[in-house]
Amino acid sequence: MDDNTKRLPRWWSGGVCSALAVTTTHPLDLVKVQLQTQVQRIPVTELIANIYRTDGILGFYRGISASWFRQLTYTTARFALYEHGKKYVDANDVSAKLQLATFAGIFGGIVGVPGDVVTVRLQNDSKLPPESRRNYKHVFDGLYRIQKEEGVRSLFRGAVPAVTRAVLLTIGTNAAYDQIKQVIKDFGHMEDGMALHFLTASAAGCIGTLLTQPIDVVKTKYMNAKPGEFNNLGGVIVSVAKQGPLAFYKGFVPALLRVSPNTIITFMLYEQARLHFGYFPHESEDKKK
């Protein structure tokens, strides 16, 4: 009988598992976005209270359709490319894995920018005065209205920080997950099971947050900006820098509370999907014959 731990994941596993994970962590992401875009600092508790007063419990799920859309495009692309590329690199070659993660991050980042733009705007809308709100009904309404009202280029607003973040996140989660998992298996003598997946994903989530938070702050502010508010990306960076070095880590705690559980849930679901729905390497070879 084949050993299920040798199974490889399906191309769709990353996106589907991440979409399920983001359903549980979306409220934290919404709070993080509103913290990052605020000019006058207010306590997290007051921000949460404002969201609840404005829209009730459902207010914490504003923009969930865009989050699902983003995960099913952006994360599917990142995971699928990274996993496919692993077949052609040495499992012990860290440098090759970093290059692979970089390529997967670039491609996935580009694919995911439109969904990211709509997500950020939907999540931040309730914080704006009624006359300034965009009032997108859902992700597809947002995509249509942005290209109609602002042009197609606005769908890729903030592409540079978004792609940079995608690269760092793929390195900090996917590549780090693989490396940490291998080290723990080799030196900790742990079996390939849920305990190992949880421990590895927890570490990868922390690394991913530390690497991506400054880029995430810049990306969020740029994507949420109105046309003409900033001349270029440099203007956004200067605007954040004027608030002090720690401004680049605005919303770090909600981000850590979101990214870590999101990473843990995603990878634990991903591993279960691999074990139950994955395929064996020889199956792929048989299809080629």
N, C-alpha and C positions, 0 to 999 in steps of 0.2 A: 504493500500500500504506500502511496506517495506521502511524503512529509508535508503537511499543509504550510509549515513555516517557510517552505521553498517557493510558495506561490508568489507571483508578481501581480501588482495592482492593475486594474483596468484603467484606461485613459480617463474615464469620467469620474473616478473615485474621489479625486482631490476636490473638485468643484462641488459635487453633491454633498460630501462630508463637511466641507467648509460652510456651505449654505445652511446646513442643519445646525452647525456650531454657532454661526452668526445670529441665528434666531434667538439663542439664549443670551448672547452678549451684546445685542444691538443697543439696549438702553444705556449701557456703559459707553459705547461708542458715541452715542448721541450727546451724552454729557461731556465727553472728551472734546468733541467738535465745538460745542458751545463755549467751553472753557478756552479753547485755543483762539477763538475768533473774538473774544471779548476785549475791549479796550480798557474799561475800568474794571478792576478786579473785584469780584464778589465771591463770597465763600461758596464752596461746592454745595453745601446744604441749602443755601438760599436759591442757588441755580436750580437744583432739583425741585424745590418747592414751587418755583416760578413755572417750571414745565408742567407740574401737576395741576397748578391752579388754572393754567391756560387751556390745557387739553385733557386733563385727567390721566388715567393709566395709559390710554392709547397714545398719549403724547410721547411716551418713551419709545414707541414703535413707529414714529414718523420716519418715513424714508426706508422702511424695511423692504419694499419691493425693489428699490434701487440697490440695496445691500445684497439681496438674493441675486439680482442680475449681475452685479459686479463679481460675486464669488463664482457664479456659473460661467463667467467669461475669463476673468483675470486669474482666479485660482486654478481653474481647469487647465488653462494654458501653461501656467508655471509648473504645476505638478506633472502634467502629462509630458512636457518637454524634458523636465529634469529626470523623471523615471525612465523615459525612453533613452535618453543620453547615457544613463548609467550602464547600459548594456555594452557601451563602446569604450569605457574607461576602466582603468584598474581600480578596484574597490579600495585599495590602500594608498592610492595617489591623491593626496589632499589637494594639491595644486590643480589637478585636472577636475576635481569635483567643484572647486571654487570657480573655475572658468565655466563649467557647465551651469552652475547656479547663476552666474552672471548673465549668461546668454538666455537662460530660461526666464530670469527676472526682467530682462530688457523686453523680450517678446510679450510676456504676460503683462508687464506694466503698460505697454502701448495699447494692447487690447482692452485693458481695464480702465483707461482714463475716462472715457465718456460716462461709464457707470459711476465712477468715483466722483466726477463733477456733480452729477445729479444727486448722489447720496449726500454729499456735503451740503448742498443747497437745501435739500429737503429737511435735513436734520437741523439746520440753523434757522429755518424760516420762522419758527414760532417765537424766536427771540427778537425778531425785527418788529418795528411798528407796523400796524395793519396796512398802512399805505405803501410800505416798502416791501411787503412780502411778495414772493413770486407765485405762491399758491399752485405749484405743480400738483396735479391729481395723483400721479404715479410715475414710475420710471419712464415709461414710453411717452407720456405727456411731456415730461421734462426734456427728454432727448429731442422730441419734435419741436418744442417751443424754443429751445436754445438755438438750434440750427436755423429756425425761422426768424427769430428776433435778433440774434447776435451773430449768426453765421456759423458755418461748420467748424471754423477754427476755434470757436469758443468751447466746443465739445472736447477739445484737447488742451484747454487752459490748464497750466500747471503740469504739463506732460513731463518736463525735465525733473522736477522734484518727485513726481509720481513714479516715474521709471526708476529714478535713483533709489527711492524707498523700496520699490519692488525687488531691485537687485539686492539691497542690503537685507531685506526680509527673507529672500530665498536663501541667501548665504547664512543668515542668523537662525533660520528655522530648518529648512530642508537639509542643507549641507551639514549644519551643526547637529541636527537630529541624527543623521546617519553616523556621523563621527562619534558622537557621545554614546550612541547605542552600541556601536562596535567596541568601544573602549570598555564600557560597563560589562558587556558580554564576555570580553576576553579576560578582564582583570577582576570583575566582580562575580564572575561565574553565575550570572543570572540567566534563567531560561527566557526564550522569546515568548513573553506573555504580557498580560495587562499591567503587572507591576513594573516591568521594564519599560513598557510604552509610556506609562504615567510619569515615571522618573525622568526619562529622556525628554519627553515633551515639556515638562516643567522647566528644565534647564534651557531648552531651546526657546521657550517663550520669553524668558528673562533676557537672553542674549538678543533676541529679535527686537524687543522693546528698546533696549539700551542703544542699539545701532540705529534704529529708525526714527526715534522720537523728534530730534531736531529737524529732520527732513519733513516729517509729518506735520509739524507746526507750520512750516513755510508753505507746504503744499495746500494745507487746509485754508490758510489765510488767502492764498492766491486764487484758489478755485472759487472761494466764496465772494471774492471782490467783484464789484460792479465794473462794467466797461469803463476804462479810463482812470480807475482809482489808482492803479500802479502802472508805470510806463513799461516795466519789465520785472523779471524775477529779482534782479538786484535791489529794486525798490522795496520789495517785500522783505528781503533779508535785512535791509537797513531799518525798516519800520519795526521789525521784531527786535533787532539789536538795540535800538534806542530804549527799549524797555528793560534792558539789562541781560546779561548772559543767561540767567535762569529762565528768561522768557522762551528760550528754545526748548525748554522742558516743561512748558505749560501743559497741564493736563496729564502729567506723567503718571500719577497714581491711577486715575481712571484708565489710562492707556495700558498700564501694567496689569490692572485688574481685568481689562478686556482682552488684551493680547495673550496673556498667559492662559486663562481659561479657554479662550478661543483656540489657541495652539494645542492645548491638552485635549480638548474635545475633538478637534479636527483630526489629530494624529491617532487618537485612540479609535475613533470611528474608521479612519483610513486603514488602520491595521486590521480591524475586524472585517472591513470590506475586502481587504486583500486575502485574509485567511478563508473567508466564506465564498467570495465571488471572483477571486483572482484566478490566474491561469499558471500552469507550470511552464518553465522554460522550454521543455521538449515539445509542448503543444504548439508553441510559436514556430519552432523549427519544423514540425511536421507540416504546418500550413504552407511553408515555403517550398516544400518538396513537390 
